[in-house]
Amino acid sequence: MKKRSHIIATALLPLLYFLYACNSNGETTVDNSSISKDPSVIAAGGVLFSNNCSGCHNFRWDGIGPQLTGVTTKLSADWLLRFIKNPQQIISSGDAHGVELSKKFKGVMPSFASLKDDEINAIISFLQTHKDTSQRLVKNNGKEITNPIPDSIKLSNLVIGLKLITQFPATSNNGQLPLTRITKLDFQPTTGKLFVLDLRGKLYSLDKNNKPIVYFDIAKLKPKFINEPGLATGFGSFAFHPDFAKNGLLYTAHTEAPGSGKADFHYPDSIEATVQWVLTEWKTVNPAAETFSGTSRELFRVNMVTGIHGMQEITFNPHAKPGDDDYGLLYVGIGDGGSVEHGYPSI
């Protein structure tokens, strides 16, 4: 029997995924005079927005989610609060605005019920300070490509079988979803032993019974490690040197708060960095040990505008052989740090 599966990746989208247009009652303006104008509330909302929303939203142009300039002139504070708390419920209820924009952006925003009302209201107060739509740097001209792949992708007749191998312990606080943030599976090149990474800071090895064992806890080894705001920050990647069994060298990429160390690559002073990515070389005492013990040296540190598009992957060429030009060379993938979304040119 053929089965059709439609999978929508929804991991880690920040707040306010679908917001900008008229409200569900068709109104073009709303009375939001009750929104706080307290500077301290607005400042707190700005921090919350930076930590939770800025990865997909800005005040210039649509990206992963819509740009949010003028959103509080189109949607009531009450609607915004309810949507942030449980967007799926709003959409499932048939709310016209939620349904319309969920179709446009083709995704589902996760619930943020863990946020307190005063935190959400602070975000809304911050949004209220960006109501002048004339300040948008980019305006639609009607020539944009709305669908770059107009032909639908045909379903194949391929069928795959899935088998449960193991399950990793939850690393979230208070049961908040996602319970884990598993982002990478790789192997130790000489033994073939599997290792699995949780973005929140733990590198697991799988024993002979596929039970996960914490091999490396970067939060304990790097006291300035952070995995917030939780978009793409944390323990980004790892890579074993192809001669790990002999030299014990392991490489990691992780995030720290801005100013945690002197950045080797940085922006002009007028551009604020919100996170630093750090590349580290580790030398283990015993490459055959079940848990890591050894020393480290920092290779370099990079300032980033936001927590997205950072140092997301490091790896060695798995096809390189001893004697090849790139054997033992570490490849580092670095993005624009969200600079484009915030109006800075990407070089």
C-alpha positions in Angstrom: 0.0 0.0 0.0 1.3 3.4 -1.0 1.5 6.0 1.7 1.8 9.7 1.2 3.7 11.5 3.9 3.9 15.3 4.0 6.6 16.4 6.5 6.9 19.9 7.5 10.1 20.9 9.4 9.0 23.1 12.3 12.1 23.1 14.6 13.0 26.1 16.5 11.1 28.8 14.6 10.9 31.9 16.8 8.0 34.0 17.9 5.4 35.7 15.7 5.8 33.5 12.6 2.8 34.7 10.7 2.2 38.3 11.8 1.6 41.2 9.4 -1.6 42.1 7.5 -5.1 42.9 8.5 -6.6 41.2 11.5 -9.0 38.3 11.6 -12.0 40.7 11.5 -10.7 42.4 8.4 -9.8 45.6 10.2 -6.9 47.6 8.9 -6.3 49.5 12.1 -6.9 48.6 15.8 -6.9 50.4 19.1 -3.8 49.4 20.9 -3.6 52.4 23.2 -3.4 50.0 26.2 0.1 48.8 25.1 2.7 49.8 27.6 5.0 52.7 26.7 7.2 52.2 29.8 10.8 52.4 28.5 11.9 49.6 30.9 9.1 47.4 29.5 10.1 48.2 25.9 13.7 47.5 26.7 12.9 44.1 28.2 10.7 43.4 25.2 13.6 44.2 22.9 15.8 41.7 24.6 13.1 39.0 24.4 12.6 39.8 20.7 16.3 39.6 20.0 16.5 36.2 21.8 13.4 34.7 20.5 12.2 36.4 17.3 15.1 38.0 15.4 16.3 34.9 13.8 13.3 34.9 11.4 11.9 38.4 11.7 13.1 41.9 11.2 11.6 45.3 10.4 12.7 45.6 6.8 11.6 42.7 4.7 9.9 39.3 4.8 12.3 36.4 5.5 11.5 33.0 7.0 8.6 34.9 8.6 7.1 38.3 7.7 8.7 41.6 8.6 7.0 43.1 11.6 6.9 46.9 11.0 3.4 48.1 11.7 2.1 44.8 13.0 0.5 46.5 16.0 -1.5 48.8 13.7 -3.0 45.7 12.1 -3.5 43.2 15.0 -4.7 43.7 18.5 -2.5 43.1 21.4 -4.9 40.5 22.7 -4.8 38.6 19.4 -1.0 38.8 19.3 -0.8 37.4 22.9 -3.1 34.5 22.2 -1.4 33.7 18.9 2.1 33.6 20.5 0.8 31.3 23.3 -0.9 28.8 21.0 -0.7 29.6 17.2 -1.9 26.2 16.2 -5.1 26.6 18.2 -5.7 30.0 16.5 -5.1 28.5 13.0 -7.2 25.4 13.7 -10.1 27.5 14.8 -10.3 28.9 11.3 -9.1 32.4 12.1 -8.8 34.1 8.7 -5.5 35.9 9.4 -3.8 32.8 10.9 -5.0 30.5 8.0 -4.0 33.0 5.3 -0.5 33.6 6.5 0.1 29.9 7.4 -0.5 29.2 3.8 1.8 32.0 2.7 4.7 31.0 4.8 4.1 27.3 4.6 4.9 26.4 8.2 3.6 26.0 11.7 4.8 28.1 14.6 5.3 26.1 17.8 3.5 27.1 21.0 5.1 29.5 23.4 2.9 28.8 26.4 6.0 28.8 28.6 6.3 32.6 28.1 4.5 34.6 30.8 1.9 37.1 29.8 4.0 40.1 30.9 6.9 38.8 28.8 4.7 38.6 25.7 3.2 42.0 26.4 6.8 43.4 26.7 7.5 42.0 23.2 4.3 43.6 21.9 5.4 46.9 23.5 8.7 46.7 21.6 6.8 45.9 18.4 4.7 49.0 19.0 7.8 51.1 18.6 8.1 49.9 15.0 4.9 51.1 13.5 6.0 53.5 10.8 5.8 51.5 7.6 7.4 54.3 5.6 10.7 53.4 7.3 10.9 50.0 5.6 14.1 49.8 3.6 12.7 47.4 1.0 9.3 47.6 -0.5 7.6 45.0 -2.7 7.3 46.1 -6.4 5.1 43.2 -7.6 8.0 41.5 -9.5 9.0 39.2 -6.7 9.1 35.4 -7.4 6.3 34.1 -5.2 7.0 30.4 -6.0 10.4 29.6 -7.4 9.4 25.9 -8.0 5.9 26.1 -9.6 5.8 22.4 -10.5 4.9 20.2 -7.6 7.3 17.5 -6.6 5.9 14.1 -7.6 5.7 11.4 -5.0 7.9 8.3 -5.6 7.1 4.7 -5.1 9.9 4.3 -2.6 9.1 2.9 0.8 11.5 3.0 3.7 11.5 1.0 6.9 12.2 2.7 10.3 13.7 1.0 13.3 14.1 2.5 16.7 17.8 2.4 17.6 17.9 4.5 20.8 16.4 7.5 22.6 18.3 10.4 24.1 17.5 11.9 27.5 15.7 15.2 27.6 17.8 18.3 28.0 15.1 21.0 28.1 14.1 22.9 31.2 10.7 22.0 32.8 9.7 19.8 29.9 9.6 22.6 27.3 9.7 21.4 23.7 11.8 20.3 22.0 12.9 17.9 24.7 16.3 17.5 23.0 18.0 19.3 20.1 19.7 16.4 18.3 21.5 18.0 15.3 24.4 15.8 14.1 25.4 12.1 13.9 28.9 11.2 12.9 31.5 8.5 13.7 35.0 8.1 15.0 37.0 7.5 11.8 39.2 4.6 13.1 36.7 2.6 15.0 33.4 3.6 13.3 31.8 4.2 16.7 28.8 6.5 16.5 28.6 9.9 18.2 25.5 12.1 18.4 25.3 15.8 19.3 22.7 17.7 21.3 22.9 21.4 20.6 22.3 22.1 24.3 25.8 21.0 25.1 26.3 17.2 25.2 28.1 14.9 22.8 27.0 11.3 23.2 28.7 8.0 22.2 26.6 4.9 21.6 27.8 1.7 23.3 27.5 -1.8 21.9 23.9 -1.9 22.9 23.2 1.6 21.4 22.8 3.1 24.8 23.8 6.8 24.8 26.7 7.7 27.0 27.8 11.3 27.6 31.3 11.5 26.1 31.7 15.3 26.3 29.8 18.0 28.2 30.9 21.3 26.8 29.0 23.3 29.4 31.3 21.8 32.1 34.5 22.3 30.1 33.6 25.8 28.8 32.0 27.8 31.7 31.0 30.7 29.3 29.1 28.3 27.0 25.5 29.3 26.2 22.8 27.6 24.2 20.4 30.6 24.2 18.5 32.1 22.5 18.1 28.6 21.3 17.6 29.2 17.5 20.9 27.8 16.2 23.2 28.5 19.2 24.9 26.1 21.5 27.1 23.1 20.7 27.1 23.6 17.0 29.3 20.8 15.6 32.2 18.4 16.3 34.8 16.6 14.2 37.3 13.9 15.0 40.7 14.2 13.3 41.1 11.3 10.9 44.1 10.2 13.0 42.2 10.6 16.2 43.2 7.1 17.5 46.9 8.2 17.3 46.8 12.0 18.0 43.6 12.2 20.1 42.5 15.5 18.4 38.9 16.5 18.4 37.4 19.8 17.2 34.3 21.6 18.4 32.2 24.7 17.6 30.2 26.4 20.3 28.6 29.7 21.3 29.4 32.2 24.0 27.9 35.5 25.0 29.3 38.6 23.2 32.4 40.0 24.9 33.3 36.6 26.4 36.7 36.8 24.7 38.6 38.9 22.1 37.1 38.1 18.7 39.6 37.3 15.9 36.9 38.3 13.4 34.6 41.1 14.3 32.4 43.9 12.9 32.8 47.7 13.2 31.8 49.1 16.6 28.5 50.4 15.2 27.3 46.8 14.5 26.3 45.0 17.7 27.3 41.4 18.2 24.8 39.2 20.1 26.8 36.0 20.1 30.3 34.6 19.6 31.2 31.4 17.9 34.3 29.6 19.1 36.4 27.0 17.3 38.4 24.8 19.8 40.9 22.0 19.4 40.8 19.3 22.1 43.5 16.7 22.8 42.3 13.7 24.7 44.5 11.8 27.1 43.2 8.4 26.0 41.5 8.2 22.6 40.0 4.8 23.6 38.3 6.1 26.8 34.5 6.2 27.1 34.5 9.8 28.3 36.7 12.7 27.4 39.6 13.9 29.5 42.2 16.2 28.2 43.3 19.7 27.3 42.1 22.4 24.8 43.3 25.4 22.8 41.1 28.0 21.2 41.7 28.3 17.5 39.6 31.4 16.7 36.5 33.3 17.8 33.9 35.1 15.5 31.4 37.8 16.4 27.9 37.3 15.0 25.0 39.8 14.6 22.4 37.1 15.7 22.3 33.5 16.7 21.3 32.2 13.2 23.6 31.3 10.3 26.7 30.9 12.5 29.4 28.3 12.6 27.0 25.4 12.0 29.3 22.7 10.6 32.9 21.6 10.9 34.2 18.4 9.3 37.1 16.6 7.6 36.9 15.3 4.1 35.9 11.6 4.7 37.2 10.6 1.3 40.7 12.0 1.8 43.5 9.5 2.2 46.9 9.9 3.8 49.1 11.8 1.4 46.2 13.7 -0.2 46.4 17.5 -0.1 43.4 17.9 2.1 44.0 14.9 4.4 43.7 16.2 8.0 42.5 19.7 6.9 39.5 20.9 8.9 36.6 22.5 6.9 34.6 25.2 8.7 31.2 26.3 7.4 30.3 29.9 8.6 27.2 31.8 7.6 26.4 35.5 7.6 25.2 35.5 11.2 21.8 36.9 10.2 23.5 40.2 9.0 21.3 40.3 5.9 18.1 40.1 7.8 19.2 43.1 9.9 20.1 45.2 6.9 23.9 44.7 6.9 25.6 43.7 3.6 26.9 40.1 3.5 30.5 39.9 2.3 
